[in-house]
Amino acid sequence: MERDSLDGKDPIPAGALAEAGLRLEIEGPVVTITLDRPERRNAMTPLMWRTMAEIGDALPEAVRIVVLRGAGPSFSSGIDLKTFSGGDGGGLPTTGDPEEGDRFIAGLQAGFTWLRRPEIVSIAAVHGHAIGAGFQLALACDLRIIADDTRYCMKEPALGLVPDLTGTKPLVEIVGVSRAIEICLTARTVEAEEAARLGLAERVVPREGLDAAVAELVAALLPIDAGAAAATKRLLRQAPDNTLAEQCAAERREQLGRLKAMFGG
């Protein structure tokens, strides 16, 4: 069922979603967000990112799975270059005030960071081009199911910019510093087979099988106890930054919390 509001939360009007180039579907515990500017290969704008942050803020507690996908031939061609000329999408900060600029970019990053919350599992269903901001959106998700026509590219350095939409940390965590430097500073294309080999995709499927593969993954995730899933995701997310002793302590805390939830006391 397609809807434009989020059960019991502040509604996001259909007009606001359309203006931002987004579609939103809610089916029980599963939310699907579609980048819906196919005529521009889902080029992304500041307005789109801010609206994505609003969706994250309005998610009802019952939501457990969030799927990101793109309409038309591509997942996303990256930032809409009209943004740099003030053509659409909310423009960029112009005063040169560092604090204003920091707040502005933080507001855009908020459209990506919520996808890492422990109480949800986020899935990027990627096909065609996933360039720059599109690549970073895929990296912001917990899991990536990609079509065999997927082409990743971190284009920002070639435009005189840096990747600033939360993509550098997961990229380094997945492929390592040296490979991340090579991918970013050459702005080369990483095709589906290499993406899978590097760990940038959990599964590669034929383009016509992408929807079915995502549905299969969603069906496998939903039966897992919601509390256990959230606790496990918290543990796995913090593991790379923890010492062994810190991670052991975190495991004890989470397990005791689960036991209390199950048996009381």
Order of alpha helices (4+ residues) and beta strands (2+ residues): alpha-beta-beta-alpha-beta-alpha-beta-beta-alpha-beta-beta-alpha-alpha-beta-alpha-beta-alpha-alpha-alpha
